């Protein structure tokens, strides 16, 4: 790139990075609020909570990056055009393509990042989130005890605990278990904790007692300093980890295993998701072209381009919403998948048509440039 093109590229890169960081930060904040029950209700550590939030970053980045490019391009190009720096570029002999090429290079870079993320990084992170959520769901400690509540984690088993401290020590535990022979057994302890012995989960109760009623109504009472309650039989889950459509890699989306009932039934949805992974990055190019058209695609105005920018901004919103709508429609009608590519390509074609529809008069550009602050500063 020439010096002036590198200058224009830097003027666009800074606002793009700031806009991307701001939008992603807002999205992560919203995601963290929705996942806050991981800390409160399921009593997972802050590390697990942060892991889930950070793993959502690739998906949020793919959604936010085209919007960030659009906003940043509008801000940067409008400033450059209002200060007549772009006019100076035209007066210096630069073609329209030379002026917009730094912005389009930035859009191409963003599209490549989105493509790589959508094909590999996004499904990997989605699988990590799914596996973490599955581990939380099958976690013995979070399933067995809910402080201040009676829970039934297994058939014939009722558990109550007054509280759980920060060291995961269970205080004032009560367990009532119905026996297969018709009797019942009740455990109570002042303190307990869940541990693992020989790879199996156990509940270690301390300073408590056991009241066992036989089927004939005979009561047996014993006290103990420490008692180990086996939990392995209660938490043998037959549930298997299942990856959803968003968790699949491209080859799994385009070539599903037709011997599996679930994949055969969701073939159209998987195909729509696969095409969206390739069509999504095109919105970086489409929205950048529309942003350039909003500023450069019309006649020069000293009064600014507020109305034109507002109109193109509304059109860009319609384009992006239409893209999501088309993707949803393709889940039921696979023949519509071509529209996933046509929507951003049409928007990009419209943007370029507005940019190149009128020629810049070099004489008029030079006249405007001589009265601009940028030209005056250069002459000084």
C-alpha positions as CSV (number, residue, x, y, z in Angstrom):
1,X,0.0,0.0,0.0
2,X,1.1,3.5,-0.7
3,X,1.6,6.0,2.2
4,X,-1.8,7.6,1.8
5,X,-3.5,4.2,1.7
6,X,-1.7,3.1,4.8
7,X,-2.9,6.3,6.5
8,X,-6.5,5.6,5.5
9,X,-6.2,2.0,6.7
10,X,-4.9,3.2,10.1
11,X,-7.8,5.7,10.3
12,X,-10.3,2.8,9.8
13,X,-8.5,0.2,11.9
14,X,-8.6,2.0,15.2
15,X,-12.4,2.7,15.3
16,X,-13.0,-0.8,14.1
17,X,-11.1,-2.4,17.0
18,X,-12.8,0.0,19.5
19,X,-16.3,-0.7,18.1
20,X,-15.7,-4.5,18.0
21,X,-14.4,-4.4,21.6
22,X,-17.3,-2.3,22.8
23,X,-20.0,-4.5,21.1
24,X,-18.4,-7.8,22.2
25,X,-18.1,-6.5,25.8
26,X,-21.8,-5.6,25.8
27,X,-22.7,-9.1,24.4
28,X,-20.4,-10.8,27.0
29,X,-22.1,-8.8,29.8
30,X,-25.5,-9.9,28.6
31,X,-24.2,-13.5,28.4
32,X,-22.7,-13.4,31.9
33,X,-26.1,-12.3,33.3
34,X,-27.8,-15.2,31.7
35,X,-25.2,-17.6,33.0
36,X,-25.1,-16.2,36.5
37,X,-27.1,-19.1,37.9
38,X,-24.0,-21.3,37.3
39,X,-22.5,-19.5,40.3
40,X,-25.7,-19.0,42.4
41,X,-27.8,-22.1,41.9
42,X,-25.3,-24.7,40.7
43,X,-22.5,-23.5,43.0
44,X,-19.8,-23.8,40.4
45,X,-16.5,-22.0,40.8
46,X,-15.7,-18.6,39.2
47,X,-13.2,-20.4,36.9
48,X,-16.1,-22.5,35.4
49,X,-18.2,-19.3,35.0
50,X,-15.4,-17.4,33.2
51,X,-14.7,-20.4,31.0
52,X,-18.3,-20.5,29.8
53,X,-18.3,-16.7,29.2
54,X,-15.0,-16.7,27.3
55,X,-15.9,-19.7,25.2
56,X,-18.9,-17.8,23.9
57,X,-16.6,-15.2,22.4
58,X,-16.1,-16.7,18.9
59,X,-19.9,-16.9,18.3
60,X,-20.4,-13.3,19.6
61,X,-17.5,-12.1,17.5
62,X,-18.9,-13.5,14.3
63,X,-22.2,-11.7,14.9
64,X,-20.7,-8.4,16.1
65,X,-17.8,-8.0,13.7
66,X,-19.9,-6.9,10.6
67,X,-21.8,-4.4,12.8
68,X,-18.6,-3.1,14.3
69,X,-17.1,-2.7,10.8
70,X,-20.2,-0.8,9.6
71,X,-20.2,1.6,12.6
72,X,-16.5,2.2,12.5
73,X,-16.4,2.8,8.8
74,X,-19.3,5.3,9.0
75,X,-17.5,7.2,11.8
76,X,-14.0,7.2,10.2
77,X,-15.1,7.9,6.6
78,X,-17.6,10.6,7.6
79,X,-14.8,12.4,9.5
80,X,-12.3,12.0,6.7
81,X,-14.9,13.2,4.1
82,X,-16.2,16.1,6.2
83,X,-12.6,17.3,6.8
84,X,-12.1,16.9,3.0
85,X,-9.2,14.6,3.4
86,X,-10.8,12.2,0.9
87,X,-11.4,15.2,-1.5
88,X,-7.6,15.8,-1.3
89,X,-7.0,12.2,-2.3
90,X,-9.3,12.6,-5.3
91,X,-7.5,15.9,-6.2
92,X,-4.2,14.1,-6.0
93,X,-5.2,11.7,-8.7
94,X,-6.4,8.7,-6.7
95,X,-9.2,6.7,-8.2
96,X,-12.3,5.8,-6.2
97,X,-11.1,2.2,-5.9
98,X,-7.7,3.4,-4.5
99,X,-9.5,5.5,-1.9
100,X,-11.8,2.7,-0.8
101,X,-9.3,-0.2,-1.1
102,X,-8.0,0.2,2.5
103,X,-11.5,-0.1,3.8
104,X,-12.2,-3.2,1.6
105,X,-8.9,-4.8,2.7
106,X,-10.0,-4.4,6.3
107,X,-13.3,-5.9,5.4
108,X,-11.6,-8.9,3.7
109,X,-9.4,-9.4,6.8
110,X,-12.5,-9.4,9.0
111,X,-14.3,-11.8,6.6
112,X,-11.3,-14.3,6.7
113,X,-11.3,-14.1,10.5
114,X,-15.1,-14.8,10.6
115,X,-14.7,-17.6,8.1
116,X,-11.9,-19.3,10.1
117,X,-13.8,-18.8,13.3
118,X,-17.1,-20.2,11.9
119,X,-15.5,-23.3,10.4
120,X,-13.3,-24.4,13.2
121,X,-13.1,-22.1,16.3
122,X,-16.8,-21.6,16.8
123,X,-17.8,-25.3,16.8
124,X,-14.9,-26.1,19.0
125,X,-15.9,-23.5,21.6
126,X,-19.5,-24.5,21.4
127,X,-18.6,-28.1,22.1
128,X,-16.5,-27.0,25.1
129,X,-19.5,-25.1,26.4
130,X,-21.8,-28.1,25.9
131,X,-19.4,-30.5,27.7
132,X,-19.0,-28.0,30.6
133,X,-22.8,-27.7,30.9
134,X,-23.1,-31.5,30.8
135,X,-20.5,-31.8,33.6
136,X,-22.4,-29.3,35.6
137,X,-25.7,-31.1,35.1
138,X,-24.3,-34.4,36.2
139,X,-22.3,-32.9,39.0
140,X,-23.1,-34.8,42.2
141,X,-22.5,-31.9,44.6
142,X,-24.9,-29.5,42.8
143,X,-27.5,-32.2,42.2
144,X,-27.6,-33.8,45.7
145,X,-27.8,-30.7,47.9
146,X,-29.6,-27.4,47.6
147,X,-29.2,-25.3,50.7
148,X,-32.4,-24.7,52.6
149,X,-34.4,-27.0,50.3
150,X,-35.7,-30.5,50.4
151,X,-34.4,-32.3,47.2
152,X,-35.1,-35.8,45.8
153,X,-31.9,-36.6,43.8
154,X,-32.8,-40.3,43.5
155,X,-35.8,-42.6,43.9
156,X,-36.8,-43.0,47.6
157,X,-34.1,-40.4,48.7
158,X,-34.8,-37.1,50.3
159,X,-32.0,-34.7,51.3
160,X,-32.0,-31.5,53.2
161,X,-29.1,-29.3,54.2
162,X,-29.1,-26.0,56.2
163,X,-26.2,-24.4,54.4
164,X,-23.0,-25.0,52.5
165,X,-20.0,-22.8,53.3
166,X,-17.2,-21.6,50.9
167,X,-15.2,-24.8,51.5
168,X,-18.1,-26.9,50.3
169,X,-18.7,-28.2,53.8
170,X,-22.4,-29.1,54.2
171,X,-23.8,-28.0,57.6
172,X,-26.7,-29.8,59.4
173,X,-27.4,-32.5,56.8
174,X,-30.6,-34.7,56.8
175,X,-31.0,-37.8,54.6
176,X,-34.1,-40.0,54.5
177,X,-33.9,-43.1,52.4
178,X,-36.6,-45.7,51.6
179,X,-35.2,-49.2,51.6
180,X,-36.1,-51.8,49.0
181,X,-37.4,-54.2,51.7
182,X,-40.0,-51.7,52.9
183,X,-38.0,-50.1,55.7
184,X,-36.5,-46.7,56.0
185,X,-33.3,-45.2,57.2
186,X,-32.7,-41.6,58.4
187,X,-29.2,-40.0,58.7
188,X,-28.4,-36.7,60.3
189,X,-25.0,-35.1,60.8
190,X,-23.6,-31.8,61.8
191,X,-21.1,-31.7,59.0
192,X,-20.6,-33.5,55.7
193,X,-18.7,-33.2,52.4
194,X,-18.8,-34.9,49.1
195,X,-15.6,-36.7,48.0
196,X,-14.4,-39.4,45.7
197,X,-13.0,-42.8,46.7
198,X,-11.8,-45.4,44.2
199,X,-13.3,-43.2,41.5
200,X,-16.8,-43.3,42.9
201,X,-18.7,-40.4,44.6
202,X,-19.3,-40.7,48.4
203,X,-20.8,-38.5,51.1
204,X,-18.7,-38.4,54.2
205,X,-20.8,-37.5,57.2
206,X,-19.3,-36.5,60.6
207,X,-20.8,-36.3,64.1
208,X,-24.2,-37.7,63.4
209,X,-26.6,-40.5,63.9
210,X,-28.6,-43.1,62.0
211,X,-32.2,-44.2,62.7
212,X,-33.2,-47.3,60.9
213,X,-36.8,-48.7,60.8
214,X,-37.3,-52.2,59.7
215,X,-40.3,-53.4,57.9
216,X,-41.7,-54.8,61.1
217,X,-41.4,-51.4,62.8
218,X,-38.3,-52.1,64.8
219,X,-36.1,-49.0,65.5
220,X,-32.3,-49.2,65.5
221,X,-30.4,-46.2,66.6
222,X,-26.6,-45.6,66.2
223,X,-24.4,-42.6,66.5
224,X,-21.1,-42.1,64.6
225,X,-18.1,-39.8,64.4
226,X,-17.7,-40.5,60.7
227,X,-19.8,-42.4,58.2
228,X,-19.4,-42.9,54.4
229,X,-22.5,-42.9,52.4
230,X,-22.1,-44.5,48.9
231,X,-23.6,-42.3,46.1
232,X,-22.5,-44.3,43.1
233,X,-25.8,-46.2,42.8
234,X,-27.8,-43.0,42.9
235,X,-25.9,-41.0,40.2
236,X,-25.4,-43.6,37.4
237,X,-26.9,-41.6,34.6
238,X,-27.8,-43.1,31.3
239,X,-27.9,-39.6,29.7
240,X,-25.3,-39.2,27.0
241,X,-23.7,-36.0,25.8
242,X,-25.4,-34.8,22.6
243,X,-24.0,-32.1,20.3
244,X,-26.5,-29.8,18.8
245,X,-26.4,-28.3,15.3
246,X,-24.4,-25.2,16.3
247,X,-21.7,-27.5,17.8
248,X,-21.1,-29.4,14.5
249,X,-18.1,-29.0,12.2
250,X,-18.7,-28.2,8.5
251,X,-18.1,-31.8,7.3
252,X,-20.7,-33.0,9.9
253,X,-23.2,-30.4,8.7
254,X,-22.9,-31.1,5.0
255,X,-22.4,-34.9,5.2
256,X,-24.5,-36.1,8.1
257,X,-24.6,-39.7,9.2
258,X,-27.9,-40.9,7.6
259,X,-27.9,-44.0,9.8
260,X,-28.6,-41.9,12.8
261,X,-32.2,-41.0,13.3
262,X,-31.5,-37.5,14.8
263,X,-29.2,-36.5,12.0
264,X,-31.6,-37.8,9.3
265,X,-34.5,-35.9,10.8
266,X,-32.5,-32.6,11.1
267,X,-30.7,-32.8,7.8
268,X,-32.2,-29.6,6.4
269,X,-31.4,-27.6,9.5
270,X,-27.8,-28.9,9.5
271,X,-27.5,-27.9,5.8
272,X,-28.8,-24.4,6.5
273,X,-26.3,-24.0,9.4
274,X,-23.5,-25.2,7.1
275,X,-24.3,-22.6,4.4
276,X,-24.6,-19.9,7.0
277,X,-21.0,-20.6,8.1
278,X,-19.8,-19.7,4.6
279,X,-22.3,-16.9,3.9
280,X,-21.9,-15.1,7.2
281,X,-18.5,-13.7,6.5
282,X,-19.8,-12.0,3.4
283,X,-21.7,-9.6,5.6
284,X,-18.4,-8.0,6.5
285,X,-17.9,-7.1,2.9
286,X,-21.5,-6.1,2.3
287,X,-21.9,-3.8,5.3
288,X,-18.5,-2.2,4.6
289,X,-19.6,-1.5,1.0
290,X,-22.8,0.0,2.3
291,X,-21.0,2.2,4.8
292,X,-18.6,3.5,2.1
293,X,-21.7,4.1,-0.2
294,X,-23.3,6.2,2.6
295,X,-20.4,8.6,2.7
296,X,-18.8,8.5,-0.7
297,X,-21.7,7.2,-2.8
298,X,-23.3,10.7,-3.2
299,X,-22.4,14.3,-3.9
300,X,-20.1,16.2,-1.6
301,X,-21.9,18.2,1.0
302,X,-20.5,20.7,3.5
303,X,-23.6,20.2,5.7
304,X,-22.8,16.6,6.4
305,X,-24.4,13.3,5.4
306,X,-26.7,12.6,8.3
307,X,-29.8,11.8,6.3
308,X,-27.9,9.6,3.9
309,X,-26.1,7.8,6.7
310,X,-29.4,7.2,8.5
311,X,-31.0,5.8,5.4
312,X,-28.2,3.4,4.7
313,X,-28.0,2.5,8.4
314,X,-31.6,1.4,8.3
315,X,-31.0,-0.5,5.1
316,X,-28.0,-2.3,6.7
317,X,-30.2,-3.3,9.6
318,X,-32.8,-4.7,7.2
319,X,-30.1,-6.6,5.3
320,X,-28.8,-8.2,8.5
321,X,-32.3,-9.1,9.8
322,X,-33.2,-10.5,6.4
323,X,-30.1,-12.7,6.6
324,X,-31.2,-14.2,9.8
325,X,-34.7,-14.7,8.5
326,X,-33.5,-16.4,5.3
327,X,-31.4,-18.8,7.5
328,X,-34.4,-19.7,9.5
329,X,-36.5,-20.3,6.4
330,X,-33.7,-22.5,4.9
331,X,-34.1,-24.9,7.9
332,X,-37.4,-26.0,6.4
333,X,-36.7,-25.3,2.7
334,X,-33.2,-26.3,1.7
335,X,-33.7,-25.0,-1.9
336,X,-33.6,-21.5,-0.4
337,X,-30.0,-21.8,0.8
338,X,-28.9,-19.9,-2.3
339,X,-30.6,-16.8,-0.7
340,X,-28.1,-16.9,2.2
341,X,-25.4,-15.9,-0.3
342,X,-27.6,-13.6,-2.5
343,X,-28.6,-11.3,0.4
344,X,-25.1,-10.1,1.3
345,X,-23.9,-10.2,-2.3
346,X,-26.9,-8.1,-3.4
347,X,-26.2,-5.6,-0.6
348,X,-22.5,-5.5,-1.6
349,X,-23.4,-5.0,-5.3
350,X,-25.7,-2.1,-4.4
351,X,-23.0,-0.5,-2.3
352,X,-20.5,-0.7,-5.2
353,X,-23.0,0.6,-7.6
354,X,-23.6,3.7,-5.5
355,X,-19.8,4.2,-5.0
356,X,-18.9,4.0,-8.7
357,X,-22.1,5.5,-10.3
358,X,-20.6,9.0,-10.7
359,X,-17.2,10.1,-11.7
360,X,-15.3,12.5,-9.6
361,X,-14.4,15.7,-11.5
362,X,-10.7,16.2,-10.8
363,X,-11.0,19.9,-11.5
364,X,-13.9,20.2,-9.0
365,X,-12.0,18.0,-6.4
366,X,-8.9,20.2,-6.8
367,X,-11.1,23.3,-6.3
368,X,-12.6,21.8,-3.1
369,X,-9.3,20.6,-1.9
370,X,-7.7,24.0,-2.2
371,X,-10.3,25.4,0.3
372,X,-10.0,22.4,2.7
373,X,-8.1,22.5,6.0
374,X,-6.1,19.4,4.9
375,X,-4.9,21.2,1.7
376,X,-4.2,24.4,3.6
377,X,-2.1,22.5,6.2
378,X,-0.1,20.7,3.5
379,X,0.6,24.0,1.7
380,X,1.8,25.6,4.9
